[in-house]
Amino acid sequence: MEAAAAAHCSLRVQRLLLDPKFEGYKLSLEPLACYQVPLESPVAEVRLRDEQYTLEHMRAFGMYNYLQLDSWHQDNVYYVDQLGRVMNLSVTL
């Protein structure tokens, strides 16, 4: 069985997509909006044991996002609670 070849991608600049008047991004010091919602049961968090603090464990669990966006309904997110249920949360700003 042959190994699959890596996909070829081109890194050529598409000059029509460049904006010559672009001066860069500006850092905003305005605080981000933060909202809190009371939950029926807390979110199930991944906890590492003392012997699991290796680079591999941190890569596997450190960037874990507890909220998953619904791709069909952008106002909905899902999470797993401590009872093992998949919960839906509708976000309306």
Secondary structure as GFF3:
##gff-version 3
##sequence-region A 1 93
A	DSSP	three_ten_helix	15	17	.	.	.	ID=ss1
A	DSSP	three_ten_helix	50	52	.	.	.	ID=ss2
A	DSSP	alpha_helix	55	61	.	.	.	ID=ss3
A	DSSP	beta_strand	68	69	.	.	.	ID=ss4
A	DSSP	beta_strand	76	80	.	.	.	ID=ss5
A	DSSP	beta_strand	86	90	.	.	.	ID=ss6
###
